[in-house]
């Protein structure tokens, strides 16, 4: 009889542990999609960004024109959109097809990446001899038609202007309707 009680107790504890899985930072990001869901997110130094914002509520600006993709996502300090709290800007040039693109930071003609995070500004253009790069994997790129979608994933690292503080941007994903 004691064996049965012990077995039931052990089984109950196992079931409870399955239901108590702690949500990881990556779980807080939007799903990787490519149908125009208007989502954007990434991990900044391991923390989900932006927190709690996705879908049509997101304050983003997206264009694709002449092989240049521009994505700007801004979080404001106030409801009147006058004071910027955090921002990410991705400018990638020579993007003309789906697939993996590596944008080298040592030449600003390739593009520029920047972020304002935790009251610090980071930019790919501070160091022209910086050998960093952004990995941008485009999974969908519609350039004509009534609904134009650009979707993909990204990873990169940026430094502040002193070169001492590094921002690692990983697990980035976007699925956005863009305008020419």
N, C-alpha and C positions, 0 to 999 in steps of 0.2 A: 504494500500500500504506500509506503514511504517513497518507493521508487517512482510510482505513478505521480505523486504530488511533486516530486523533484523534477520529473520530466515535463509536467505541465508548467511549472514555474520557469524552467529553462526555456521552453518554447515561447512562453509569454514575453520573456525578456528579449529574446531574439526578434520577435515581431515588433516590439517597441523600438528596438534599435534601428530597424529598417525604416520606420516612420519618422524618426528624429534626425534624419540626415540634414546637416547644416548646409544652408545655401552658400555656394562658393561665389566669389566675385564674378567669375565667368558666367554663372547662371543668371546674373542680373542683367546681362547684355541681351539685346534683341537677337532673335534667331537669324541665322544666315539664310537669306531669301533672295530671290531675284525677279520678283514680279511687280515691283513698284510700291512696296509697303511703306515707303517714307520713314525708314528707320536708320539710325546711326548710333554706333557705340564702340567703345574700345576699353582696354585696361590701360590706365596711366599709372605707372609705377605700381602695378598690381591691383589697383582699385578701379572698380567699374566707373566709367564716365560716358555720358552724363548720367547722373543718378535720377531715376524715375521719370525720364523724359524720352518719349519716342512717339512714333506715329505722327499724326497731323498737328500735334501740339508743339512739335519741335521747331525752334527758331533757326532754321537753316536756309542757306542760299546755295543753289546748285546751278551751274551752267556747263555746257559742253559745246565748244565751238572751235573749228579749225584745229582739231586734234589737241585741244587744251581743256582739261577737266578742272573745274574749280568747285570745291566744296568748302563752305564756311558754316560752322555751327557755333552759335553764341548763346551763352547763358548770361542774362542780365541781373544786376543787383536789385532792380526796381521794376514795377509793373509798367512804367512809362517807357521802358527800353532806352534809358539815357546813360546808364552806367554799366559798363561791361565787368562782369565778375570773372568769367572764364570763356575761352574761345579756342577753337582749333580751325586752322586754315590749311587746306591741301590744294596746292596748285601743281598739277602734273601735266607736262607738255609731251608731245609726240605720242599721245595715246590714240591709236587708230584701230585697235582690234581687241578681242577678248584674249585673255592669257596673262602670263606673268610679265610684269614690267619692273625693272630695277632703275630707279631714278637716282643718279649719283648727285651728291650734294656739292661736289667741288666745282660745279658749273651751274650758275643760276639760270642758264638757258634751258636746263632740264626740268626746272620746276622749283618750287619753294614750299617748305612745310614749316608751320609755326604753331605755337600753342601758348596760351596764358592759363596757368594752372597753379593753384595755391599761391596767388599773388606774385608769381614769378613768370617771366617771359622767356620762352625758348624758341630758337629759330635755326633752320638749317643753313641760313646764309651768313652767319657770323664769321665762319672760318672758310675761306676759299680753298685752303689746303686740307680741310676735313675730309677724310676718305669714307665718311658715312654714306648711307643710301637708304632709300625707302623701297620696300617691297610692296608692290601694288598688283593684286591679282584681280583682273576684271573678268567677272563671270557673265555679265550681260551688258551690251552697249548698243542701244537703239538710237539711231541718229535721224530717223525720219518717222513720219506718222503722227497721229494725233497724241499718243502717249509715248513719251520717250523716257526710257528707263536706263539708268546706269547702276550697276550693282557689283560688289566685290569685297575683297578683304585687304587689309594693310597692316604693316609693321614697320616701325622706324624708331630711331633714338635721336634726340635733340639735346643741345647744350644751351645754357644761358650765355650771355655776352662775356662773362668772365671765363667761361670754359671749365668751370669747376662743378657746376650742378648739372646733372644729366636727367633727362626725362625719357623713360622707356615707354613707348606706345606699342602695345601688343594686342593680339586677338581682335584687331579692328575690323569692323564690318559696316557696310552701308548698302541700302537698297532704296534708291531715290528716283523720283521723277525729276527730269532736268528740262531746262529750257535753252533754246539756242541763243 
